[in-house]
Amino acid sequence: MPELPEVETVRRTLSELVVGKTIQSVTVSLPRIIQKPDDIRQFEMDLAGHRILEMGRRGKFLRFIMDGVVLVSHLRMEGRYGLYHSSDPVEKHTHVIFHFTDGTELRYKDVRQFGTMHLFAAGDEFNHKPLSKLGLEPLDESFTYEAFRKVMAKRSTKIKVALLNQEYVVGLGNIYVDEALFRAGIHPETPAYELSDDLLRKLHTMILETLNEAVEAGGSSIKSYVNGQGEMGMFQQSLRIYGRKDESCVICGHPVEKTVVGGRGTHYCPKCQPLKRTSIKKTKSKRSTASSNSKVDGEVRG
């Protein structure tokens, strides 16, 4: 799934391609992608005649900011936008077409069909799902260390799980969480509240460093990601830990290991990112307590 750097790259590309264009009509061939409004024809009519003024982003969501309405789009697993001439053949898996008055078309393709679109009156998008409960924006000035510390310092959950929670910090996914934790020297299973002020500060710095480097490289082309012009991102060539299972750590040479944290495949170096004994004991204690609590009258509750 595209993460913040990939979505930011798409935003920048679409800014060059579609800002200033006016929508003449819209064609939707896969209704379930349109989450708001419920009526697909209403969606098509509400967009007709509007001019795209700006491309915005909130976390992993794109915002097509127009004169009076805002379209919120999530690419999910494999959603892609591309600009075409109206005479170009429509490719398979093209589900939404925005026809512009200049004879070009913005086409949305999605092989997996998981992408979503919500249409709101301008300014109202932040008051409703999917944007209303999103957390700190890493590339915004509001993402200060103090704001980050307040969100993370008291969380008992594992730091990787906390970073993946979009209600705490938006835009971070599996790739960049692994990369930031590695750069900060933090084991992904460390409870967030156990991190010292120095480690939290370092993590904050590494999140910014990793995301900014990835944005400049155009994102990571893991699996099938390409930007709005069909170009692949290049940050995957700079990945230090993600996807490097059994390879030598770039810092110490120890083999990179892979485990599962919060249901997600997680890469780390056990030497550079040691899990402190206090964290191990607390994890075992919680498991023991959970096991004891599940036993009632000689039965074990699943």
PERA-V754726 format. One record per residue. N is the residue number from 0. RES is the residue in three letters. PHI is phi in radians with two decimals (999 if undefined). PSI is psi in radians with two decimals (NA if undefined). OMEGA is omega in degrees with one decimal (NA if undefined). Layout:
# PERA-V754726
N,RES,PHI,PSI,OMEGA ; N,RES,PHI,PSI,OMEGA
This chain:
# PERA-V754726
0,MET,999,2.31,177.7 ; 1,PRO,-0.99,2.37,177.6 ; 2,GLU,-1.82,-3.02,-173.5 ; 3,LEU,-0.89,-0.86,-178.4 ; 4,PRO,-1.05,-0.68,179.4 ; 5,GLU,-1.18,-0.75,-179.7 ; 6,VAL,-1.18,-0.66,176.8 ; 7,GLU,-1.11,-0.65,177.3 ; 8,THR,-1.13,-0.73,177.3 ; 9,VAL,-1.11,-0.73,178.6 ; 10,ARG,-1.01,-0.83,-179.2 ; 11,ARG,-1.10,-0.69,179.7 ; 12,THR,-1.16,-0.79,179.8 ; 13,LEU,-1.15,-0.51,176.2 ; 14,SER,-1.04,-0.66,179.3 ; 15,GLU,-1.32,-0.54,-171.8 ; 16,LEU,-1.58,-0.65,-169.4 ; 17,VAL,-2.14,-0.24,179.7 ; 18,VAL,-1.09,2.28,-178.2 ; 19,GLY,1.75,-0.24,180.0 ; 20,LYS,-1.46,2.62,179.1 ; 21,THR,-1.93,2.32,-179.1 ; 22,ILE,-1.37,2.14,177.0 ; 23,GLN,-1.49,-0.77,179.2 ; 24,SER,-2.79,2.93,-180.0 ; 25,VAL,-2.31,2.44,176.5 ; 26,THR,-2.11,2.15,178.7 ; 27,VAL,-1.99,2.13,180.0 ; 28,SER,-1.90,-0.16,175.9 ; 29,LEU,-2.26,1.59,-172.9 ; 30,PRO,-0.96,-0.56,-173.4 ; 31,ARG,-1.20,-0.26,176.2 ; 32,ILE,-1.19,-0.54,-178.6 ; 33,ILE,-1.47,1.90,-177.4 ; 34,GLN,-1.60,-0.44,179.0 ; 35,LYS,-2.65,2.21,0.1 ; 36,PRO,-1.34,3.03,-179.6 ; 37,ASP,-1.23,-0.54,-178.2 ; 38,ASP,-1.53,2.02,-177.9 ; 39,ILE,-1.11,-0.71,179.1 ; 40,ARG,-1.11,-0.61,177.3 ; 41,GLN,-1.14,-0.71,177.4 ; 42,PHE,-1.03,-0.82,-178.8 ; 43,GLU,-1.12,-0.73,-178.6 ; 44,MET,-1.24,-0.66,-177.4 ; 45,ASP,-1.17,-0.41,-179.5 ; 46,LEU,-1.58,-0.40,-177.6 ; 47,ALA,-1.06,2.28,177.5 ; 48,GLY,1.60,-0.14,-178.6 ; 49,HIS,-1.53,2.54,-179.2 ; 50,ARG,-1.83,2.35,179.3 ; 51,ILE,-1.38,2.06,-176.2 ; 52,LEU,-1.66,-0.56,-173.5 ; 53,GLU,-2.85,2.65,173.0 ; 54,MET,-1.88,2.17,179.3 ; 55,GLY,-2.07,3.06,178.1 ; 56,ARG,-2.61,2.48,172.1 ; 57,ARG,-2.35,1.89,-175.3 ; 58,GLY,1.08,-2.16,179.8 ; 59,LYS,-1.67,0.18,-178.5 ; 60,PHE,-1.78,2.35,172.4 ; 61,LEU,-1.52,2.55,176.6 ; 62,ARG,-2.17,1.99,173.6 ; 63,PHE,-1.55,1.79,-175.3 ; 64,ILE,-1.58,2.06,-176.7 ; 65,MET,-2.11,-3.13,179.5 ; 66,ASP,-1.38,1.49,176.4 ; 67,GLY,1.98,-0.38,179.7 ; 68,VAL,-2.40,2.77,176.9 ; 69,VAL,-2.31,2.22,176.3 ; 70,LEU,-1.73,2.14,178.7 ; 71,VAL,-1.80,2.13,-174.4 ; 72,SER,-2.19,2.30,175.0 ; 73,HIS,-2.02,2.21,-176.8 ; 74,LEU,-1.35,-0.36,-176.2 ; 75,ARG,0.94,-2.29,-172.2 ; 76,MET,-1.28,-0.91,-171.3 ; 77,GLU,-2.42,0.43,178.2 ; 78,GLY,-1.18,2.48,-179.6 ; 79,ARG,-2.48,2.55,171.7 ; 80,TYR,-1.94,2.54,176.4 ; 81,GLY,-2.61,2.51,178.9 ; 82,LEU,-1.70,2.28,-177.1 ; 83,TYR,-2.34,2.89,169.5 ; 84,HIS,-1.50,2.62,-176.8 ; 85,SER,-1.06,-0.39,-179.9 ; 86,SER,-1.47,-0.18,179.6 ; 87,ASP,-1.22,2.46,178.1 ; 88,PRO,-1.03,2.46,178.0 ; 89,VAL,-1.45,2.13,-176.9 ; 90,GLU,-1.35,2.79,178.0 ; 91,LYS,-1.06,2.58,178.7 ; 92,HIS,1.26,0.31,172.9 ; 93,THR,-1.51,2.06,-170.8 ; 94,HIS,-1.93,-0.42,178.7 ; 95,VAL,-2.42,2.32,178.0 ; 96,ILE,-2.19,2.20,175.1 ; 97,PHE,-1.77,1.92,-178.1 ; 98,HIS,-1.54,2.13,-179.0 ; 99,PHE,-1.68,2.76,-177.1 ; 100,THR,-1.20,-0.28,-179.1 ; 101,ASP,-1.60,0.14,177.7 ; 102,GLY,1.59,0.01,175.7 ; 103,THR,-1.74,2.92,-178.4 ; 104,GLU,-2.44,2.39,171.0 ; 105,LEU,-1.70,2.08,-176.3 ; 106,ARG,-1.97,2.38,178.1 ; 107,TYR,-1.86,2.08,178.5 ; 108,LYS,-1.96,2.52,-178.1 ; 109,ASP,-2.72,1.74,-178.2 ; 110,VAL,-1.09,-0.75,-177.1 ; 111,ARG,-1.43,-0.29,175.9 ; 112,GLN,1.12,0.57,-179.9 ; 113,PHE,-1.75,-0.17,-176.6 ; 114,GLY,-1.12,2.78,-179.1 ; 115,THR,-2.38,2.68,174.3 ; 116,MET,-2.39,2.33,176.3 ; 117,HIS,-2.20,2.35,179.2 ; 118,LEU,-1.95,2.24,-178.1 ; 119,PHE,-2.27,2.78,167.9 ; 120,ALA,-1.17,2.51,-176.2 ; 121,ALA,-0.93,2.23,178.9 ; 122,GLY,1.60,-0.30,-177.3 ; 123,ASP,-1.53,-0.18,-174.9 ; 124,GLU,-1.14,-0.47,-177.6 ; 125,PHE,-1.41,-0.16,-179.1 ; 126,ASN,-1.64,-0.06,-176.2 ; 127,HIS,-2.38,2.83,173.3 ; 128,LYS,-1.12,2.51,14.5 ; 129,PRO,-1.67,0.04,-174.7 ; 130,LEU,-1.66,-0.29,-168.7 ; 131,SER,-1.13,-0.50,-175.3 ; 132,LYS,-1.94,0.31,-178.6 ; 133,LEU,-1.31,2.62,-175.1 ; 134,GLY,-1.56,-2.64,-176.6 ; 135,LEU,-1.10,2.50,178.7 ; 136,GLU,-1.72,1.91,-173.0 ; 137,PRO,-1.01,-0.57,-177.6 ; 138,LEU,-1.65,0.19,179.3 ; 139,ASP,-1.74,2.71,179.4 ; 140,GLU,-1.08,-0.39,-179.0 ; 141,SER,-1.27,-0.21,-179.3 ; 142,PHE,-1.45,1.18,178.0 ; 143,THR,-1.51,2.90,178.0 ; 144,TYR,-1.07,-0.73,-178.2 ; 145,GLU,-1.07,-0.73,178.7 ; 146,ALA,-1.12,-0.72,179.2 ; 147,PHE,-1.14,-0.75,-179.5 ; 148,ARG,-1.09,-0.75,-179.7 ; 149,LYS,-1.07,-0.62,-179.1 ; 150,VAL,-1.31,-0.66,-170.8 ; 151,MET,-1.71,-0.54,-167.0 ; 152,ALA,-0.98,-0.59,-174.5 ; 153,LYS,-1.83,0.15,-178.8 ; 154,ARG,-1.38,2.24,179.4 ; 155,SER,-1.52,-0.20,-178.9 ; 156,THR,-1.26,2.83,178.0 ; 157,LYS,-1.07,2.50,-173.4 ; 158,ILE,-1.04,-0.64,179.2 ; 159,LYS,-1.12,-0.77,179.8 ; 160,VAL,-1.08,-0.73,179.3 ; 161,ALA,-1.09,-0.73,-178.5 ; 162,LEU,-1.20,-0.47,178.9 ; 163,LEU,-1.41,-0.24,-179.3 ; 164,ASN,-1.31,1.97,-175.6 ; 165,GLN,-1.21,-0.19,175.8 ; 166,GLU,-1.45,-0.20,177.3 ; 167,TYR,-1.73,-1.02,177.9 ; 168,VAL,-2.39,2.30,-175.9 ; 169,VAL,-1.63,2.73,170.2 ; 170,GLY,1.54,-0.30,-179.0 ; 171,LEU,-1.44,2.30,176.8 ; 172,GLY,-2.17,-2.91,-172.9 ; 173,ASN,-1.03,-0.76,-176.4 ; 174,ILE,-1.11,-0.96,-171.2 ; 175,TYR,-1.35,-0.41,173.1 ; 176,VAL,-1.17,-0.81,177.2 ; 177,ASP,-1.02,-0.77,-178.4 ; 178,GLU,-1.14,-0.79,-178.2 ; 179,ALA,-1.16,-0.72,179.6 ; 180,LEU,-1.14,-0.66,178.2 ; 181,PHE,-1.14,-0.81,179.9 ; 182,ARG,-1.09,-0.54,-179.3 ; 183,ALA,-1.52,-0.15,180.0 ; 184,GLY,1.25,0.58,-176.3 ; 185,ILE,-1.99,2.25,176.9 ; 186,HIS,-1.20,2.34,-175.4 ; 187,PRO,-1.10,-0.33,-179.7 ; 188,GLU,-1.66,0.06,178.1 ; 189,THR,-1.15,2.23,175.7 ; 190,PRO,-1.04,2.37,-174.7 ; 191,ALA,-0.99,-0.68,-175.5 ; 192,TYR,-1.23,-0.25,178.9 ; 193,GLU,-1.45,-0.20,-178.6 ; 194,LEU,-1.25,2.29,178.4 ; 195,SER,-1.21,2.89,178.4 ; 196,ASP,-1.03,-0.70,-179.7 ; 197,ASP,-1.12,-0.74,-179.8 ; 198,LEU,-1.21,-0.68,177.6 ; 199,LEU,-1.10,-0.72,179.3 ; 200,ARG,-1.12,-0.71,179.0 ; 201,LYS,-1.15,-0.70,178.8 ; 202,LEU,-1.09,-0.76,177.8 ; 203,HIS,-0.99,-0.78,179.4 ; 204,THR,-1.12,-0.74,-177.3 ; 205,MET,-1.23,-0.56,175.6 ; 206,ILE,-1.08,-0.83,179.9 ; 207,LEU,-1.12,-0.77,-179.2 ; 208,GLU,-1.07,-0.83,-178.1 ; 209,THR,-1.11,-0.82,-178.2 ; 210,LEU,-1.15,-0.75,-179.6 ; 211,ASN,-1.13,-0.70,177.5 ; 212,GLU,-1.12,-0.71,-178.9 ; 213,ALA,-1.17,-0.70,178.6 ; 214,VAL,-1.09,-0.77,-179.7 ; 215,GLU,-1.12,-0.52,179.6 ; 216,ALA,-1.51,-0.06,178.4 ; 217,GLY,1.49,0.31,179.0 ; 218,GLY,1.55,-3.08,-179.6 ; 219,SER,-1.98,2.18,179.9 ; 220,SER,-1.53,1.15,173.2 ; 221,ILE,-1.49,2.28,-175.9 ; 222,LYS,1.15,-1.88,-169.2 ; 223,SER,-2.17,0.34,-177.5 ; 224,TYR,-1.21,2.28,168.2 ; 225,VAL,-2.43,2.77,-179.9 ; 226,ASN,-1.46,-2.99,-175.3 ; 227,GLY,-1.19,-0.14,177.1 ; 228,GLN,-1.93,0.23,178.5 ; 229,GLY,1.39,0.23,-178.7 ; 230,GLU,-1.66,2.52,179.7 ; 231,MET,-1.50,2.50,173.3 ; 232,GLY,-1.29,2.79,-174.0 ; 233,MET,-2.05,0.02,-174.8 ; 234,PHE,-1.18,-0.35,178.6 ; 235,GLN,-1.03,-0.41,178.3 ; 236,GLN,-1.30,-0.23,-178.6 ; 237,SER,-1.89,0.06,-179.2 ; 238,LEU,-1.11,2.26,-176.0 ; 239,ARG,-1.67,-0.40,-175.6 ; 240,ILE,-2.38,-0.68,-175.7 ; 241,TYR,-1.12,2.32,177.1 ; 242,GLY,1.29,0.23,-175.8 ; 243,ARG,-1.93,0.52,-179.9 ; 244,LYS,-0.90,2.32,178.8 ; 245,ASP,1.25,-0.08,173.9 ; 246,GLU,-1.42,2.84,-179.9 ; 247,SER,-1.29,2.35,176.4 ; 248,CYS,-1.01,2.39,-177.4 ; 249,VAL,-1.23,-0.22,180.0 ; 250,ILE,-1.75,-0.90,-171.9 ; 251,CYS,-1.97,-0.25,-180.0 ; 252,GLY,1.56,-0.15,178.2 ; 253,HIS,-1.16,2.51,178.7 ; 254,PRO,-1.05,2.34,177.1 ; 255,VAL,-1.25,2.38,179.9 ; 256,GLU,-1.91,2.78,178.6 ; 257,LYS,-2.26,2.32,177.4 ; 258,THR,-2.38,-3.00,177.6 ; 259,VAL,-2.09,2.17,177.9 ; 260,VAL,-2.24,2.11,-179.0 ; 261,GLY,1.07,0.53,179.2 ; 262,GLY,1.39,0.11,-178.2 ; 263,ARG,-2.04,2.39,175.2 ; 264,GLY,-1.03,2.28,-171.6 ; 265,THR,-2.30,2.20,179.9 ; 266,HIS,-1.79,2.40,179.9 ; 267,TYR,-2.79,2.85,174.9 ; 268,CYS,-1.89,2.00,-177.3 ; 269,PRO,-1.10,-0.36,179.9 ; 270,LYS,-1.50,-0.77,-179.6 ; 271,CYS,-1.44,-0.36,-179.5 ; 272,GLN,-2.22,1.13,-176.4 ; 273,PRO,-1.21,2.49,175.1 ; 274,LEU,-1.57,2.03,-175.7 ; 275,LYS,-1.13,2.64,-175.5 ; 276,ARG,-1.06,-0.58,179.5 ; 277,THR,-1.08,-0.66,179.2 ; 278,SER,-1.19,-0.68,-179.9 ; 279,ILE,-1.14,-0.79,-179.5 ; 280,LYS,-1.09,-0.75,-178.5 ; 281,LYS,-1.16,-0.65,178.5 ; 282,THR,-1.11,-0.78,179.6 ; 283,LYS,-1.15,-0.67,-179.7 ; 284,SER,-1.10,-0.75,179.6 ; 285,LYS,-1.12,-0.69,179.1 ; 286,ARG,-1.14,-0.71,-179.8 ; 287,SER,-1.13,-0.74,179.5 ; 288,THR,-1.14,-0.73,179.7 ; 289,ALA,-1.10,-0.68,179.8 ; 290,SER,-1.16,-0.73,-179.2 ; 291,SER,-1.15,-0.72,-178.0 ; 292,ASN,-1.20,-0.34,-177.5 ; 293,SER,-1.46,-0.13,-178.5 ; 294,LYS,-1.65,2.08,179.0 ; 295,VAL,-2.34,2.10,179.4 ; 296,ASP,0.92,0.76,176.1 ; 297,GLY,1.39,-0.02,179.2 ; 298,GLU,-1.87,2.62,177.0 ; 299,VAL,-1.90,2.13,179.9 ; 300,ARG,-1.44,2.25,179.2 ; 301,GLY,-1.31,NA,NA
